[in-house]
Amino acid sequence: VHLHCHSVFSFFAGTCTVEELVLRAKSLGMKALALTDTDRMSGLIRFYLECKKQGIKPILGVELTEPANPHENIVLLAKNSNGYSDICEIISQRHIHEETFSFKDIFAKLWPDLFFLTSFPSLFTLLSQSPNRKNLYGELINNSKLTRERSWRIKKLAQQNNIPLVVSNDSYFLNHKDWATHKILKAIGLLSTISRLKPFEYADREASLKNEKDMQLLFPSFTQAVNNTKHIANTCNVQLSLNNWILPKISVPDGYTPQSYLKELASLGLKDKYGNSSNYDKAKKIQKMELKVISKLGYSSYFLMVRQIR
């Protein structure tokens, strides 16, 4: 089961669409697949729906980086719907608080509904010393000299800390022929040229979506790590409720509901603007009707939230 895959939503890196990725996985006989685009979840709903359509189990995730160090990453995989919400929260913090976002701070908190994979020794050490240790896996990648060197270090750290391993190929494309496109995209994203790219700035030509036999050949001595991919896939069961409105809830003072608090604020505003006006009675009647509609539709919290923003 591939647990670390990129689509075109990994901007300036991924070369395949979500639909192409899922169809390729289906053609290879895979029963489950993860989408882990870099620092964004833009393709996850399309991925979820396409997997359901093609009879493949969707594993929803993200490849997370720190703004200060974008060349190292942690893969987050949602165990369930709560885990999906957790990824939404973490990604939002990553983009809203870009200047202060750090792995040390974000993972000081326990995220029990997420799996964590990383192939970077420093991040592995960080997570192994965090409350999220029990959901951590060392990620072994064998598609280049750089990934092999990191993997041997990860293997050693995992053995020392009694933490399980998992294998991946960190795929950015479906076939070798797409490697050139990947390198062009990376050069564009880095405002560079292909000849100036450093080895750690782009994926090796072997970073494609490989079949099960090829993955087993890459890891002949890591049967348990290969099996761990299946364990993670079996554990991840996200069921999304789509095509329904999800309206925000907001905190209100004690003794109030969102409806009663909005009514009081509206009443105060009405008196302030129309209290000495001959149109007060007419405005009050209109406001009563509007508040009734807002309450019926469940929008009271939304109006209070907009008031806070303004």
N, C-alpha and C positions, 0 to 999 in steps of 0.2 A: 504494500500500500504506500503510494507516494504521499508523504506528509509535508512536503516543502516544495510548492510549485508556484510559478508566476505566470500571470497573463499580461495582456496589454495594459492592464490597470497598474502594473508596476512600471510607471512612466519612465521612458528612456532606458528600458531594460528588457521587459517581456515582449515576445514577438507574436504570441498566439492569442486569439480571442478566447473568451470563456467557453464558447460553444465548441471551438476547435479542440481545446484542451480536454473537455469531457468526452467528445467523440473519439479522440485518440485513446483515452483511457479505456473506453468501452471496447474499441477494436483490439486492445491488448488483453482483454479479458479481466480487467480489474473490477472488483466489486465495490470498492470505496476509493475516494480521492479527496485530498485537501487542497484548498486554494489559500495561498499565503502571500498576497501581494505586499509590496514594501510600503509600510506606513499608511495604508489605506484599505478600506473595506468596500470600495466603490463597486466591485464586481461580484460581491458575495450573494446578493439576492438573485442576480441572473444565474450565477453558478448553482445556487440551491435549486432553482426551478429547472435548469437544464439537467442536473443530476437526477432529479425526480422523474423527468421526462424520459431519460435514457436508462432508468433502472439502476443507477449507481448511488451508493450512499454518500451524501455530501458531508465533508468535514470542514467546518468553517474556522478560518484562522487568519493570522496576519504575521508578517515579518516586521518586527519592530526594531527601529534604530533610535539612537540618541542623536539630536541635532549636532552635538559637539563631536560625535564620532560615528558618522553614517556608514562606515565600512565594516562595522561589526553589528551583529543582530541577534535577537532572540525570537524564536517562533512561538507564537501563542496559539493554542488550539482549544476551542470551546467544547467542554464535555456535554453541555446541555444549553437550554435557552438562557439560563442565568449566566453561563459562561460567555454566550454571545453578547449579552448586555454588558458584561465586564469588559470585553474587548472594545465595545462602543465607547465606554467610559474612558478607557486607557488611551485609545486613539484620539478622542476629543481633547484630553489633557495634553497629549503629545503636540497637537496643532495649536491649541489655544494658548498654552504656556510654553511655547517653543524655547524661549530664552532660559527658562529655569527647569525644564523637564529633565529628569535624570532617572536612570534605572534604580539607583540606590534608594531614592525616595519612593518611587512608585511600587517597588517590590519589597519594601519594608512592611507592607501590608500583606496579609494572607489573601490569596485569590484561589479558594478551594475548587472552583469550577473550571479551572484552566489547566492544561498541560503546558509545560515549558520545554523547548528543545533549543540547544545552542551548540555550535561547533567552535566557539571561541573560548579559549581557556580562562581568560580574565572574567568573562561574563558567567561562565560555568561556576567559577569560584564564588562570585558574588551571589548567585542564586542558591548555591549549596549552603551558604551561610545565612540565608533568609528564611522566613516562615514558609516559603514555597518549595522547600527542599524535597518534600515527599512527592511532588508532582513534576520533578525535574528529570530529564533524560539527556545524557550526553549524545550529541548528534555526530555520527560518523559519515563523512563524505569522501568519496574516492574517485574524483573526476579530474584531478590535476595534482601537480607536485605540491602546491600550497595547501590544498584541502587534505592531502595525505599527511603532510607534516602536522597540521593542526589536529587531525584525527588521532594520531598516535599520542599526542599530548592529552587530548580529551580522554582517551582510553586509560591512560595512566592515572589521571585525576579521578576518573569514575571508579577505578579499582580501589584507589586509596580511600575514597569516601563512600564506598559501597552504594553507588548510584547506578541505575541501569543505563544501558545504551540503546540507541535506535539508529537505523540507517536511513539515509536519504540521498538524493542526487541534486538537490537545490536546482531544479530545472527551470530554465528560462525560455526554452524553445522545444519544439516537438522532434525535429530532425537536425542532423549536422548541417544541412544546407541553410538553415536559418541562423547559424552562428555569425555570419557576416553582417546580417541585419542587426543582430544584437549588439555587435561592436560599433556599428554606425550609430545606433541609438545612444549607446553609452557615451560616445564621443560628443554627440550633440548635447546631451544632458550636462556634460562636464565642460562644455564650451572649449573643446579640445579637438584634436585630430586623431585618427586611428593610430597613427605611428607614435603618438605621444602617450597613449594609454599605458598605464602601469599594470602589471599582471594582477594586482589585487583589485583593480577597478573594473574588471569585466570577468565574465564566467568563461571557463574553458569550453572548447567545442564539444566536450563529452557531457556537458550539463543539459542533456536532453531528457525527455520522458522515456526511460528505458523499460523494457519488459521485465517480468519476474525472473526469467532465466539469467538475463544480463546482470541484474542486481545481485543475484545469488553468487554469480561468478566474481563480482567485485568484492564480495565479503564472504569468502569460503570458510573462514574461521569464526564467523560471528552469527551463528545460527540463532542464538537467543535474541540478539539485537534485531535480526530480521523478523523474528516472531513477535517482538515487542511492537512493531508497526501494526500488526494485526490486533494486538491487545488494545492499543490506543484507538484504532478504528472501531473496535467492538464497543469501547467505552463511550466514545463520542456519539451522542444522540441528540441533535438539535432539531426541535420541531418549531418552526416559525408560524405564527398566525398572521397571514398576509391578507391584504384587501380589507382591513378593518382600521377605523380611525383609532389612534392612540392619543388621547388628549392629556395635557399636562395636569398634574396636581400641584397645589401650592400651599404652603403653610400659612395659616391665619391665626389671629390672636385667640387665646382661650375663650370659650363660650360662643364662638362664631363658627359657621360653616362658610365655605367660599361664597355660597349664594347670599347668606345674610350679611356677610362682610361687604360684598360688592354692593348690596342694596343700601347699606348705611353710607358708604363712600359716595355713591351716586346721589343719595338724598342730600348729603352735605354740599356736594357740588351744585346740585340743583338750586338749593337755597342761596348759595353764594352768587350764582349767576342770574337767577330769576326771582329771588326773594322779594324784591321791591318792584317787580315788573307786573304789568297787567296780564302778561302771558304765562304767569306762574302756574295757574290751574291747568291750562292747556299743556304746558311742558311736563307737568307732573303726570298727567294722564298718558302722554306719549312715553315717558320714562317707565311707567308701570308696565305698559305693554311690551316695551323692549326688554326689560328685566325678565319678564315672564318667558319670552322667547329664548333669551340667553340661558336661563335656568333649564328650560325644557330640552335644549340641545346639548346641555352639559358644558357650556363654554365659560362658566363663571371663573374658573381657575385661569383660563387663558386670558381673559380681560384683566384680571389682577396682575398676571405676569407682564402683560404689555404695559400696564401702568408703572410697574417697577422699572422696566427698561427705559421708559420715557423720563 
